[in-house]
Amino acid sequence: MGLEFRQVTKQFVSQASVDPLTAVRDITFKVEEGEFVSVVGPSGCGKSTILSMTAGLYAPTEGEVLVSGEPVRGPNSHVGFMLQKDLLLPWRTIIKNVEFGLESRGVARATRRERALSELARCQLDGFDNHYPYQLSGGMRQRAALARTLAIDPDIILLDEPFSALDAQTKLLLQNSFAETIAQAKITTLLITHDLSEAVLMSDRVIVLSERPGTILETIDVELPDRAHPLARRQMPQVYEYAARIFDLLKLDERAA
């Protein structure tokens, strides 16, 4: 299942200003089924707004957002959303956290437990099902958040800087774990990040946004093998060439502004 933006503009009205704030303008792109696409750009350019419109949390002011060819009219069961913070409920065990989305959908207890255990195993958290969030490291908590997202069996995953709060070593290992898991599950993925190397390491394509209001400066095809293993990609000098190209685009836009 893929997603598509067709000439999307999003404006926000504020009581503090007569004029609406335009977050993004005339955004058009596709993410094909099973593809991993990253969106990068300066702070405030509308990256998170794009994720929120995909998730159905905001409606476009103009244009259309489509999931599997159908216009997005609100939150739907096809889309899973991961934020910067894991947002695990501290009073629930890890398995109960992973079951949460299934529980809210009325899935039978035995079924949701079986699915939660399966996703915990896939995210390398076997044996931690009865631990509480405070007993896990930051990286393990993020893997638990991914297991919770995968448990609802989404066709599309939206990632809003899920590695930004982690130390460098944990970040590298978790990028690799996430990429491998998502590739195996063949899930369509849209990642928002400020880390240009991360975007190149994990993606099939990178969409580069301008200063606000965000417009697409360029879409870059990442023609590197082994997208499921960012650690292997990291050894390739082309990664830094792609990152430098994106950086130059952003600097040119900054000077033009």
Steps between C-alpha positions, in 0.01 A plus 500: 500500500647833392427863573480813290492878543333697220573875500455520876507832684439525875427826681442561871288785631619670818328752726837674531514585130257623236676302227499118506832320539582289195691192617540324162406606149426305183650171622477214249670162539434126515631225724456165329400185684793366704714807432693689770506878447651766727406867520767750606506876528560789740313531828147631454472407132196274550655152523288392795194660339546262207500202738195630684304541177598147393374371835174689457561730798483811279306557180674682213386855432542426130572182309464137602684237703427144390573161655464210258325735258236607753487855643597522867199624699629430850708251700484151353615151589741475206746752647732461801669809650823506707613823666831618645397375843394140551188604700485163676249497785709466819235305693472228236749221435676493163268236360197694620640809330545307175146366530352847557400577140350154455314530829349833394375329183328225696734216395457189716747462789663180377543637147651828610740325740617266225554788259676712764742218585572449131582870448714515814701208365534669161626815676751297705319543831440134584478455874420863579122469466436529875745784561383857548622791285727640775693171498600537133768712333405776257575281199297211638208733569508618138501137382198440725330800339572351157357165614186684614474667159558176309247311714210687339624369162529839325554528126678834550730613782570867570821569694549844657870513598482176703878484556575864583510460879737201500876487549709445185568128545141411590378712209714307248389161631134602514504646148624164377244305702211720386606492136532123497166446674311740274659356184411145601140605567492692166339801667473834321692750714528878522777632729545858620856581609751782539788253457602508134717188523218311670265592216745364242587188700139388546319616188418420140436871440549827690262796460671833576274783619563873488465756778140563612267484327644161414517420130692216337845615391599161360432129535820294504507132406744316728658252261679286758457128576389341828247753629403247770847530658604863563816387679619337178408811302698715744820352359422639154658838413197588284295547820694814583480621141120478516496674841725779367268546202199539730696741722590714198133515395400618847779759515407637155138530612608673820701757304212554257262564788 
